[in-house]
Amino acid sequence: MPNPNRGSCGYQSNEFEQEYDRPSKSQLKREMTALQKLGEELVEQPRDRVKRVPMPEDVREAILECQQIKNHEGRRRQLQFVGKKMRSLNEEEVAIIQKTIDSWKGASKAETAAMHALERRREKLLADDNALTELTAEHPELDVQQLRTLIRNARKEQADNKPPKAYREIFQILKQVQRSASQSSDTDDMDQENEEDDEHE
């Protein structure tokens, strides 16, 4: 037999629904902290980058002004002001800013990984003579004689604890090789896309 008292507790459940629509205090605090941090991240970026981020002009001005303040207390106060300005943005504006910052991080991660790969290749060139043969087989346009001299000089620099002049030059050559390789692969991709487009027409 159903309990006649069930559900009748002296109040209607919808009386409390209003309260649950609003975010809790801790949720608001988390959002405020996140926006403050986002503002601080923008302050740490180079000025020309900040100028390119899509955001309201008053928010950008607050960030650029904060970058110029060297006084510790003044900068702290301006950072709080930046946080306040960030909280005036709507969700869409915040999402665009976050996406822009994430894209910078992604790019810098890729750059760092590429740099490490070049450094490993340079170490391999110094440690193993076969590495030069591999490199010139992949990139026949390279001057083998010049590279051989640089490798010999770089080994000598390391042995004599001299400034790494040749060592750095090898890195620059590898960097150039990588750049021209990525440009030619971009061109190949475009040619392929154009061919596919021609086929569809």
Summary of the structure (lengths in Angstrom):
residues: 201
radius of gyration: 29.3
end to end distance: 74.1
largest distance: 97.5
contacts: 471
relative contact order: 0.06
helix: 80%
strand: 0%
